[in-house]
Amino acid sequence: MMKKLYLLAIACLPLIYNPIQAQQIPAQDITLSQYKYPFPVHFLKLQIQGQPIQMAYMDVQPSRPNGKTIVLLHGKNFCGAYWDTTAADLSNNGYRVIIPDQVGFGKSSKPTHLQYSFQQLAQNTKALLDTLHISKTAILGHSMGGMLAARFALMYPEATEKLILENPIGLEDWKVKVPYQSIDKWYKAELQQNYEKIKQYMMDSYYAGKWSPAYDKWAQLQASWTSNPDYSLVAWNSALTYDMIFTQPVLYEFENIQAPTLLIIGQRDRTALGKANVSEEVRKTLGNYPELGNNAAKKIPHATLVPIPGVGHLPHIEAYPQFIAPLLKFLQE
């Protein structure tokens, strides 16, 4: 009975949401079925927590294979599509490139109920690799994907050949300084999203107040959901994953990572979850990526730090040459 009531409540969520009609961005459905990804998309069927789930992924095969594989893990406000240029270069250098959309993101399922954890997402990623008969791979994670990549490396050290963390979030434990925010509050905030708010957040948080046409397609993609009648389900999953990020830090286990690790850290980044919920004095202590990157490099046993001056949260979009050069060098060592 309770489950039926819960599902009914979720079904009614769209009635709460009043979509912004002003934007001329074409509305996408909750699995982006009409949005073209840079490479062919496949789906892995999973059974998770009593429900069928589809996990979307791209499998980019090189024309001249070098026998190596790399998995690219996306961040919280993105999907696998934003690895387009990175994947093409890696493939041209002989690497097989696997790019999943995690459950709750991109073209993958948006469940009405799921207890999210980085362990669960790591298990899903491992299930994908097992299905593709990949026993060993490099793992590259950006932002939230960096937290997931670290968890994957800890859970599956035998499968993790190398680990690359690009401006990962979770290099500090926000819940030590930031008051807990309920899932309901995250959800309410997500319901209010529109293109202007998304662009403003990205411009302020990622690009130091500057905007380029190259950035816009990712802001538009995220905003394309907000005018869909089913957007509330996307917002609900987003709220659940925010809670996962806030409550499940991985930095306390950095010393147990066995794989050789590359940290690529844009030095202008100041990303921190919940900054708006603390005083100005506390806010100044959060998201100090130059310091956080140095600390992480000291904690991870076999780590190399590559700082990129003047670059923010998205080196592989904002400063691609400075990102791809150390990545290829590290993979080829």
C-alpha positions as CSV (number, residue, x, y, z in Angstrom):
1,M,0.0,0.0,0.0
2,M,2.8,2.4,1.0
3,K,4.6,1.7,-2.3
4,K,1.5,2.5,-4.3
5,L,1.0,5.8,-2.5
6,Y,4.7,6.7,-3.1
7,L,4.4,6.0,-6.8
8,L,1.2,8.0,-6.9
9,A,2.9,10.9,-5.3
10,I,5.8,10.8,-7.8
11,A,3.3,10.6,-10.6
12,C,1.7,13.8,-9.4
13,L,5.0,15.7,-9.2
14,P,4.7,17.2,-12.6
15,L,1.6,19.1,-11.4
16,I,3.8,21.0,-9.0
17,Y,6.2,22.1,-11.6
18,N,5.5,25.2,-13.7
19,P,7.9,25.0,-16.7
20,I,9.5,28.1,-18.2
21,Q,7.9,28.6,-21.6
22,A,10.1,31.6,-22.6
23,Q,13.0,29.5,-23.8
24,Q,13.2,28.4,-27.4
25,I,15.2,25.3,-26.5
26,P,13.5,22.1,-27.8
27,A,12.2,20.0,-25.0
28,Q,13.8,16.6,-24.5
29,D,12.2,13.6,-22.9
30,I,13.7,12.3,-19.7
31,T,16.0,9.8,-21.5
32,L,17.1,12.2,-24.3
33,S,15.8,9.8,-26.9
34,Q,15.8,12.5,-29.6
35,Y,19.2,14.0,-28.7
36,K,22.0,12.7,-30.9
37,Y,25.2,11.6,-29.0
38,P,28.6,11.8,-30.7
39,F,28.9,8.0,-31.0
40,P,26.4,5.2,-31.2
41,V,24.5,4.5,-28.0
42,H,23.9,1.0,-26.5
43,F,21.9,-0.1,-23.5
44,L,22.7,-2.5,-20.7
45,K,19.7,-4.0,-18.9
46,L,20.1,-4.2,-15.1
47,Q,17.9,-5.3,-12.2
48,I,18.5,-2.9,-9.3
49,Q,16.6,-2.7,-6.0
50,G,13.7,-4.7,-7.4
51,Q,13.2,-2.8,-10.7
52,P,14.4,-3.0,-14.3
53,I,16.9,-0.3,-15.2
54,Q,18.6,0.7,-18.5
55,M,22.1,2.0,-18.5
56,A,23.1,3.9,-21.6
57,Y,26.7,3.8,-22.9
58,M,29.0,4.5,-25.8
59,D,31.7,2.1,-26.9
60,V,34.2,3.8,-29.1
61,Q,36.4,1.4,-31.0
62,P,39.7,2.6,-32.3
63,S,40.7,1.9,-35.9
64,R,44.2,0.9,-34.8
65,P,43.8,-0.6,-31.3
66,N,46.7,-0.5,-28.8
67,G,45.0,-3.1,-26.6
68,K,44.1,-0.6,-23.8
69,T,40.7,0.6,-22.6
70,I,39.7,3.7,-20.7
71,V,36.3,4.5,-19.1
72,L,35.1,8.1,-18.9
73,L,32.8,9.0,-16.0
74,H,30.7,12.2,-16.3
75,G,30.0,14.9,-13.7
76,K,26.7,15.8,-11.9
77,N,25.4,18.4,-14.4
78,F,26.5,16.5,-17.5
79,C,26.2,13.2,-19.4
80,G,28.6,11.1,-21.4
81,A,28.1,13.3,-24.5
82,Y,30.5,16.0,-23.2
83,W,33.4,13.6,-23.6
84,D,33.1,13.9,-27.4
85,T,36.4,15.5,-28.2
86,T,38.3,13.6,-25.5
87,A,36.9,10.3,-26.7
88,A,37.8,11.0,-30.3
89,D,41.4,11.8,-29.4
90,L,41.8,8.8,-27.2
91,S,40.3,6.6,-29.9
92,N,42.7,8.1,-32.5
93,N,45.5,7.1,-30.1
94,G,44.4,3.5,-30.1
95,Y,42.3,3.4,-26.9
96,R,38.9,1.7,-26.7
97,V,36.7,4.3,-24.9
98,I,33.7,3.3,-22.8
99,I,31.4,6.2,-21.9
100,P,28.5,5.3,-19.6
101,D,25.6,7.5,-18.6
102,Q,25.1,6.7,-15.0
103,V,21.6,5.7,-13.8
104,G,19.7,8.9,-13.3
105,F,21.6,10.8,-15.9
106,G,21.6,11.3,-19.7
107,K,19.9,8.6,-21.7
108,S,19.8,6.1,-18.7
109,S,16.7,5.4,-16.7
110,K,15.4,7.9,-14.2
111,P,13.8,5.6,-11.5
112,T,10.9,6.8,-9.4
113,H,12.7,5.3,-6.4
114,L,16.3,4.3,-5.9
115,Q,18.7,4.4,-3.0
116,Y,21.7,6.0,-4.7
117,S,25.2,5.3,-3.5
118,F,28.6,5.5,-5.2
119,Q,29.0,1.8,-4.5
120,Q,25.9,1.1,-6.5
121,L,27.0,3.2,-9.4
122,A,30.5,1.5,-9.3
123,Q,28.8,-1.9,-9.3
124,N,26.7,-0.8,-12.4
125,T,29.9,0.3,-14.1
126,K,31.6,-3.0,-13.3
127,A,28.6,-4.9,-14.6
128,L,29.0,-3.0,-17.9
129,L,32.7,-3.8,-18.1
130,D,32.0,-7.5,-17.3
131,T,29.3,-7.6,-20.1
132,L,31.9,-6.2,-22.5
133,H,34.5,-8.6,-21.3
134,I,36.9,-5.9,-20.2
135,S,38.9,-7.1,-17.2
136,K,41.3,-4.1,-16.8
137,T,41.0,-0.5,-17.7
138,A,42.0,3.1,-16.9
139,I,39.3,5.1,-15.2
140,L,38.9,8.8,-15.7
141,G,36.3,10.8,-13.7
142,H,35.4,14.4,-13.8
143,S,33.6,16.3,-10.9
144,M,31.1,13.8,-9.4
145,G,32.6,11.2,-11.8
146,G,35.9,11.7,-9.9
147,M,34.2,10.6,-6.6
148,L,32.8,7.6,-8.5
149,A,36.1,6.8,-10.1
150,A,37.8,6.8,-6.7
151,R,35.1,4.5,-5.3
152,F,35.5,2.2,-8.3
153,A,39.3,2.1,-7.8
154,L,38.8,1.2,-4.2
155,M,36.2,-1.5,-4.8
156,Y,37.9,-3.0,-7.9
157,P,41.7,-2.5,-7.6
158,E,42.3,-5.5,-9.8
159,A,40.3,-3.9,-12.7
160,T,41.8,-0.4,-12.3
161,E,45.0,-0.1,-14.3
162,K,45.2,3.7,-13.9
163,L,43.1,6.4,-12.3
164,I,42.6,9.9,-13.5
165,L,40.7,12.5,-11.5
166,E,39.9,15.8,-13.3
167,N,38.7,18.4,-10.9
168,P,36.9,15.9,-8.8
169,I,34.4,17.1,-6.2
170,G,34.6,15.5,-2.8
171,L,38.2,16.5,-2.0
172,E,36.8,17.9,1.2
173,D,34.0,16.7,3.5
174,W,31.4,19.4,3.2
175,K,29.1,18.0,5.9
176,V,31.8,19.0,8.5
177,K,31.1,22.7,7.7
178,V,27.8,22.9,5.8
179,P,24.4,22.2,7.3
180,Y,22.6,19.2,6.0
181,Q,20.0,20.0,3.3
182,S,17.0,17.6,2.9
183,I,16.3,15.8,-0.3
184,D,13.0,17.7,-0.4
185,K,14.8,21.0,-0.4
186,W,17.2,19.9,-3.2
187,Y,14.2,18.8,-5.2
188,K,12.4,22.1,-4.7
189,A,15.4,23.9,-6.0
190,E,15.8,21.6,-9.0
191,L,12.2,22.3,-10.0
192,Q,13.0,25.9,-10.4
193,Q,15.8,25.4,-12.9
194,N,15.7,27.0,-16.3
195,Y,18.2,28.0,-19.0
196,E,19.1,31.4,-17.5
197,K,19.8,29.9,-14.1
198,I,21.8,27.0,-15.5
199,K,23.9,29.3,-17.7
200,Q,24.5,31.8,-14.8
201,Y,25.6,29.0,-12.5
202,M,28.0,27.5,-15.1
203,M,29.4,30.9,-16.0
204,D,30.0,31.9,-12.3
205,S,31.1,28.5,-11.1
206,Y,33.0,27.0,-14.1
207,Y,34.1,29.8,-16.3
208,A,34.9,32.9,-14.1
209,G,32.1,35.0,-15.5
210,K,33.0,34.5,-19.1
211,W,30.9,32.7,-21.7
212,S,31.9,31.0,-25.0
213,P,29.6,29.5,-27.6
214,A,31.4,26.2,-27.0
215,Y,29.9,26.1,-23.5
216,D,26.3,26.8,-24.6
217,K,25.4,23.4,-25.9
218,W,25.9,21.8,-22.5
219,A,23.8,24.5,-20.8
220,Q,21.1,24.1,-23.4
221,L,21.1,20.3,-23.0
222,Q,20.6,20.5,-19.3
223,A,17.9,23.1,-19.8
224,S,16.1,21.0,-22.5
225,W,14.6,18.8,-19.8
226,T,13.0,21.7,-17.8
227,S,10.1,22.3,-20.2
228,N,9.2,18.6,-20.4
229,P,6.0,17.6,-18.5
230,D,8.0,14.8,-16.9
231,Y,10.9,17.0,-15.7
232,S,9.9,16.5,-12.1
233,L,11.3,12.9,-12.3
234,V,14.6,14.3,-13.6
235,A,14.6,16.8,-10.7
236,W,13.8,14.1,-8.2
237,N,16.8,11.9,-9.3
238,S,19.0,15.0,-9.3
239,A,18.0,15.7,-5.7
240,L,18.7,12.1,-4.7
241,T,22.2,12.2,-6.3
242,Y,22.9,15.6,-4.5
243,D,22.2,13.8,-1.2
244,M,24.5,10.9,-2.3
245,I,27.4,13.4,-3.0
246,F,26.9,15.3,0.2
247,T,26.7,12.3,2.5
248,Q,29.2,9.8,1.0
249,P,32.7,11.3,1.0
250,V,35.5,9.1,-0.3
251,L,38.5,11.3,0.6
252,Y,39.1,9.4,3.9
253,E,40.0,6.3,1.9
254,F,42.4,8.0,-0.6
255,E,45.4,6.3,1.1
256,N,44.0,2.9,0.1
257,I,44.0,3.6,-3.7
258,Q,46.5,1.3,-5.3
259,A,46.4,2.4,-8.9
260,P,48.8,5.0,-10.3
261,T,46.8,8.2,-10.2
262,L,46.9,11.5,-12.2
263,L,45.2,14.6,-10.7
264,I,44.4,17.2,-13.3
265,I,43.3,20.3,-11.3
266,G,42.1,23.6,-12.8
267,Q,43.4,26.1,-10.3
268,R,40.6,28.6,-10.6
269,D,37.9,26.1,-9.5
270,R,36.1,26.9,-6.3
271,T,33.2,24.3,-6.5
272,A,31.8,23.2,-3.2
273,L,28.4,21.8,-2.4
274,G,26.2,23.9,-0.1
275,K,28.2,27.1,-0.3
276,A,25.0,29.2,-0.2
277,N,24.1,27.7,3.1
278,V,27.1,29.0,5.1
279,S,28.4,32.3,6.3
280,E,30.8,34.3,4.1
281,E,33.6,33.5,6.5
282,V,33.0,29.7,6.1
283,R,32.4,30.1,2.4
284,K,35.9,31.4,1.9
285,T,37.4,28.2,3.3
286,L,35.5,25.9,0.9
287,G,36.5,24.8,-2.6
288,N,40.1,25.8,-2.5
289,Y,41.2,23.6,-5.4
290,P,44.9,24.5,-5.3
291,E,45.1,23.4,-1.7
292,L,42.7,20.5,-2.1
293,G,44.6,19.1,-5.1
294,N,47.9,19.2,-3.2
295,N,46.3,17.5,-0.2
296,A,44.8,14.8,-2.4
297,A,48.2,14.2,-4.2
298,K,49.8,13.7,-0.8
299,K,47.2,11.2,0.4
300,I,47.0,9.0,-2.7
301,P,50.1,6.8,-2.6
302,H,51.1,6.9,-6.3
303,A,49.8,10.2,-7.4
304,T,51.0,12.9,-9.9
305,L,49.5,16.3,-9.7
306,V,49.1,18.5,-12.8
307,P,47.8,22.0,-11.9
308,I,46.4,24.1,-14.7
309,P,46.7,27.8,-13.8
310,G,43.8,30.1,-14.7
311,V,41.4,27.2,-15.5
312,G,38.2,26.3,-13.7
313,H,36.1,23.2,-13.1
314,L,36.1,21.9,-16.7
315,P,39.6,21.7,-18.1
316,H,38.5,19.3,-20.9
317,I,36.1,21.9,-22.2
318,E,37.7,25.2,-21.1
319,A,41.4,24.4,-21.8
320,Y,41.5,21.2,-23.8
321,P,45.1,21.2,-25.0
322,Q,46.3,21.6,-21.4
323,F,44.1,18.7,-20.4
324,I,44.7,16.2,-23.1
325,A,48.5,16.4,-23.2
326,P,49.2,15.3,-19.6
327,L,46.4,12.7,-19.9
328,L,47.9,11.0,-23.0
329,K,51.4,11.2,-21.5
330,F,50.2,9.5,-18.3
331,L,48.3,6.8,-20.2
332,Q,51.4,6.0,-22.3
333,E,53.8,5.7,-19.4
